[in-house]
Amino acid sequence: MAEKPKCPDCGSSNFKRDYSKGELYCQKCGTVLEEGMIDSGPEWRAFDAVQREKRARTGAPVKYTRANKGLSTEIDQYDKDFRGVRISAEQRSTMYRIRKWHKRASVSSSMERNLTVALNELERISSMLGLSNNLREAAALLYRKAVAKGLIRGRLIEAVVAAVVYVICRQYHIPRTLDEISEVSGISKKEIGRTYRFIKADLGLKMPLTNPVHYVPRFASELKLSGEVQEKAINILDQAVKKGLISGRGPTGVAAAAVYISGVMMGERRTQKEVADVAGVTEVTIRNRYRELKDKLGLDIPS
């Protein structure tokens, strides 16, 4: 990592920008480090969304989740002239034909048709999984990279989209399992896993290990457990990670067992079946992980 710049007089790294004077100065000793800075913001002010839209001189940002990146023209469906008066029946018929050919021309190549289908599917899966717009944009960009490299040829579009969503969830530490993505996409877990490994290898992606701690807030929230239970579960998992107890075990099973244990220890007991249903694992898995954590960490769990 690059070292933070320091004040030449006092050695402090605590700087502040004064946009009214165009200066960068040290807050500790007042030394001016830079002056005559250019303000890259707008020279106008807006007090609501309507004013901001009217005064802005740039358009919407590029969106990778749209097949044309949001840069194409659109012909509206209102059938009115510039004064707001409805146009004649003959003109409406002409406008209908123009719209139809405009749509056909905008998806002329096979790649554009592929993107149209894939990005609609990506939007559907992301919506069902509750992913944010930033994650959808990241997934769309990764899919475009896969298309540009020719990795889509001969593969099911829906399987590639599901695999891309799984990659993004892993990279951004979003607690979504392969089973959940398989359920919402309608593609088998085996097919998504195979496509995921293929994309990962061909694009040279480095995937972080799934940390079971990321699943704790979600499980605890669905089970209506308190913050103290979450904190205790995270503490148990931290100890388990340090002792290497999660190696070779599914992160969801370990996280579910930790939540179950912490609930019992904090007096907010939930049944193994309730925890298993929320985590998407079997009761047997929870019992096995429960015994391992209890024995290896020496936990005093009330019966």
URWOFEN-V246508 format. One line per field, one symbol per residue. burial: # if it has 9 or more other C-alpha atoms within 8 Angstrom, else .. Layout:
BEGIN
burial: ???
END
This chain:
BEGIN
burial: ......#....##.#..#...######...###.#...............##...........####.##........##......#....#..#...#.......#....########.###.##..#.#...##########.##...##....###############.#.##.#..##.##.#.#.###.##..##...........#####.###..#.#...##.###.######...##....################.###.#.######.###.###.##.###.........
END
